[in-house]
Amino acid sequence: MERFGSGQTNPYEPEIGSLPENNFSKEDMKNVNKTGTTTIGLTTADGVVMATDMRASLGGRFVSNKNVQKVEQIHPTAALTMAGSVGGAQSFIRTMRIESNLYESRRGEQMSMQALSTLAGNMLRGGPFFMVSPILGGIDEEGAHIYSLDPAGGVMSDDYTVTGSGMQLAYGVLEQEYEDGLSNEEAKTIAARGIKSAVERDTGSGNGVFLAEITDEGVTINGHKNFDDVL
């Protein structure tokens, strides 16, 4: 058997890579672009509705962008919101979109929402996606689904959920107004009210609302600077 000395690499063994690491200090974190954010996801009789505000900030102290789209399509009938670090969220969305496309190309079928949520949780648990708490929503053969995801890879399914710095304010609206059997139009109004409630008091949320409507025909996303357009 051929032997290799200390520090030498055996060219016949598989090479094991490592995940990227970050070395951010607490001071560094104050200058990371964050979405601050209020994001909402609701299941309906017609599909799924998702809503987010439009603001990005530096540590919650300074508004760095007033027109951030925090909900993106990642699958023919699924979308993902982003809350937390902008860079981590953008990277996570791109990766999820790529994995969904690869799955469809290799297998000739779309990923189920169960498979997509499991993939999302596994990636958050083991990947380098720093400080993100997304909502995953979509439709498959089993119906409409909403999942809240935490930075440690936890995946929880519910009829509706909220993430971000304005979540307590938005939850108050949803607890009062959400009910089974809502149409997408009714759900869009309730979701917009939830975002508007958060915007009134949460400094990390503001500047309008993006609404995503998901049906078995696909994903439609529209932004509104004026809440009166959707209320």
N, C-alpha and C positions, 0 to 999 in steps of 0.2 A: 504494500500500500504506500502510495506517495504521501509524504508528510510535508506540511508547510510550517515554517517558523513563525514565531510570535510577530503579529502585525501584518503577516502576509495573507492575501486573499486567495481562497481556493476558487479558480476560475470555473469549476464544474458545479459549484453550489449556487442555488438561486440567490439573487441579490435582494436583500430586504431593505426597502426604503423607510423613510420616517416622515411623519406629518410635520408641516411647518409649525413653528412655535412663535409666539409673540412675547416681547419683553416690555410691554407697556407698564409704566409706573402709574400711580394714582394721578400724578401731575400731568403725564402724557394724556390720560383719559379725559382730562378737562378740555382738551383741544381736538378730540375726535368728533367728526361730524356724526350726529345722532339724529334719528328721525323723531325723537321725543315720542310723539305719536299717540293717536287713538285709531285702532283698527277693529273692525266688526265683521263677523260672518254669521249668516242666518240661513237655515234651510227653509224652503217654502214648498207649496204644493206644485209649483212650476219648476223648481230647481234650487238655485242658490243665489243669494245676494251678498256682496261684500262691499264694505265702505271703509275709506281711510281719509284722514285729513291730508294737507299738502305741505306741512312745514318740516324743515330740517333745521337743527340748531347746534351750536357749539356748547356742549355741556349744559344745555337748557338755559344759558344766559344770553345768547346772541342768536338771532335768526339768520342763518346762513343761506337759506333758500326758501322761496315762497311757492314753488311750483313743483314739488317732488311727487312723482307718481309712485305710490307705495303699494300698488296692487298690480301684478303682472300675470299674464297667461303663461303657464308652463306645460300645458297638455291640451289637446283639442277641446276637452270639456272640464278643465280645472284651472284654478288660479291660486296665487300665493300672495299674501300680504307681507309687508316687512315692518318690523319694529325693532329698534335698537341701533347698533352700529350700521351706518349706511354701507360702508365697504363690505362688511360681513354679510349683510342682507343681499346686496347686489351679487356677490360671489355665489351665495347659496341659491339664489333664483336661477342664475346662469347654469349652475351645475345640475339642478333639478330638471331644467328644460332639456339639457343635453342628454341626461340619463333617460328621460321619458322618450326622446326621439330615438335613442339607440335601442331601447326595448322594443319600440314599434317596428324599427327597421329589421331587427334580428328575428322577431317572433311573428311579425305580420299581424299584430293585434295591439290595441291600446292597453296600457296599464290600468288595472282596476284601482279604485280609490284606496282599497285596503293595501295593495302593493305599494302605491305611491306614498301613503302615509308611513308605512313601515320603512321604506327607503329614506324618507325625510328624517324620521327619528334616528335611524342608524347613522346617517350623515352628520346630524347635529351631535350625536354622542361621540363619534370618533373622528370628526373632521375639524378643519381649522376655521370654521365659520364663527367668528368672534362676536359674542354678545348679540344674538338674534333670538327673537321670540315671534315666529310667524304664525299665521293662520292659513291652513290649507282647506280649500273648498272645491267641490266638484260633483259631477254626476257620472254614474256608470249604470250597468244593467240592474244593479240592486237599488238604485234611487239616488237621492241627494245626500251629501255628506259634508260635515264641517268638523275639522280637527284643530285643536289648539296644540301648539308645539312649544316646548320649553328648551332653553339653551343646553340642558343636559340630555336631550333626546327623548323626553317624555312625550307621549302622544295620547291625547284624550278626545274622544268623539262626543259631540253634543248637538242639540238642536240649534243653539246659538252660542257664541263666545265673543269675548273682547280681550284685546291685549293692548299694552302700551301705558304711558303715563297718565292718560285720561280715562282709564278703564272703569274706575269706580263711578265716575259721572255718567258714562255711557251705559253701564250696567243698570243704573237706576231707571233709565228710559226703557231698556229692553225688558226688564222685569215687569214693568207695568203694561207694556204694549204688545209684547210678543205673544202669539197664540198659534196653535196648530192650524194648518190649512191656509195660511196667508198666500196671496198671490205675489208674484215678483214685484208688481207695482206697489202694493201695500207695504211689502218688506223694504223697498227702496226708500219710501217715505219714513218709516220707522228708523232705519239705519241712518239716514241723513239727520233725523232728530237727535239720535244718539251722538253723532259726531258734533253737531252744533252745540249740544249740552256740554260736551268736553271742551270745545273751543272757547266757550265763555269763561272758563275758570282755569284750565290747564295751560300753562305758559309754553309747554312743549308741543301743543297742538294748535293748528290754525290755518288761515289763508284759503279755506275752501274745502271741497269734498270731491273725492273720486269715488264713483259707484261702478261696481262690476256686476253684471247680470250673467248668470251661467244657466243655460238650458241644454237640452240634448242636441241643439243645433250649433252650439259653440259658446264663446265668451265675448261679451261686449263690455268695453270700459269707456266711461266718459267722465270728464272733469267739469266741475262747476265752481266758479269763484263766488257766486252769489247763492246762498242757501235758499232764497226765495224761488229759484228756478226749479227746485226739487221738493219744496214743502207746500 
